Amino acid sequence: MTVAPHEKDVVTAALLVIGDEILSGRTKDKNIGHVADYLTAIGIDLKEVRVVADEEAAIVEALNALRGRYTYVFTTGGIGPTHDDITADSVAKAFGVGIDYDPRAVALLRERFAKTGSTLNEARMRMARIPKGADLVVNKVSAAPGFWIGNVIVMAGVPAIMQAMLDEAAPKLKTGVKMLSETVVANAREGDVGTELGEVAKAHPETAIGSYPFFDEKFGPNTNIVIRARDPARLAAAKAAVEAMLVQVKARLRAGR
């Protein structure tokens, strides 16, 4: 839940994961968690993640929906050398711009493949096709760049390359007030504290309070209560309220009421 006084300072993002291989289960996504952690750490709220197939219509529809809703949209996947790598073309279509071989990208690929002794063939040249007006996102791992157009940052699907591209883009991103968090181990079942926790959350509307059950080897069924807020004082007040509530609930449980 966003703290109202800081709404102007909140920067939001969505992640669009592109690839048939993700949806089929052949490839297990390793990028969502990294992007979520990374953006949270720099003060950007990841609000939505979508996964779509390598289909132009699906990519264009999702991209246009997301880029109008959030400060930034990050995409992963579909910018390689094969026929089903259609992300660049789809992004160009979403923005209504042309796409062609970008001299900057071609130069990067020529330099890379000259060093490795590989041929810059037709397939590899596909990775130099960039929508008109886009800036390149440097790829220090394998040279083939991502790109940034409007509020959309297009990155590779290979985790090591995606991470390198995110590192390159990050210094240029607008960031907001960071979300702070505290975790309280309830040492109680989620069902035992659910009603009272709802009352605490209602009394502290400027914070986000969530409960996450887990199995504890010592206590058995247990609950982590996570309190999140941008204001340290409000975070501390909500945490204190949660802790006081837990004392009361556990006293009532011991008394058998």
C-alpha positions, 0 to 999 in steps of 0.5 A: 500500500502506497503512503499517500504523501510520497505518491509523487516519489513512487516509481513503478515497473512491470516485467514482460517475460517473453518466450515459448520455452518459459510457458512450455516449461522447457526453460525455468525462469531465473530472471523474475526474482533477480529483477524484483530484488534489484528494483526493490533495492534501488527504489522501484516498485515492481507491480506486475509480471506477465509471461507471453509467447513468442507471438507478435500480437501477444507481445504488442498487446501486453507491452502497450497495456503495461507501458501506459500503466507503469513508469518503466517496462522491462522485457526479457527474451526474444532478441537472439539470432533465430527466426522466433526472436521477434521481440525487437520487431514487436516493440517497434510495432507497439511504438509505431516505428520502423526497425533496421540494422543499427550501425552502432549495434553492427559495429559492436557485433563486428568487433566481437566476432572479429575477436572470437573468429566467428562469422557475422552471418545473417542470423547474427545480424538479426541481433543488430536490428533496433527500432528507430529512435531507441538507445542501445543497452550495452551488453558486456557479456556477449556484445549483442545489445539490448535497447531502450525506447520510451519507457521500455527497456528490452533485455536478453533472456539469458540470465547472465546477459540480462543481469549485465544489461540491467546493471547498464540501464540502472544508473539512468533509471529514475528511482523513488523512496525505497520501501522498507520492511521488517519481519516478525516471526509470530510463533503462532498459526496464521489462522490464530492471528488472522483477524487481529492482524487485519485490525492492525492493518486497518489501523495502519493504512500507510503500511502494507502488512502480509502474513506468510505461513511456513513450517518451523521445525521447532514450533511446527506451523508458523507465520512470518508477518512482514510489515512494509512502509516507506516512512521509518516511523510508520514502519516502527509503529506498525511493527510495535502494534503487531508485536503487541497484538501477538502478545495478546493473542498468545496469552488468550491461546494459553488461557484456552479462550 
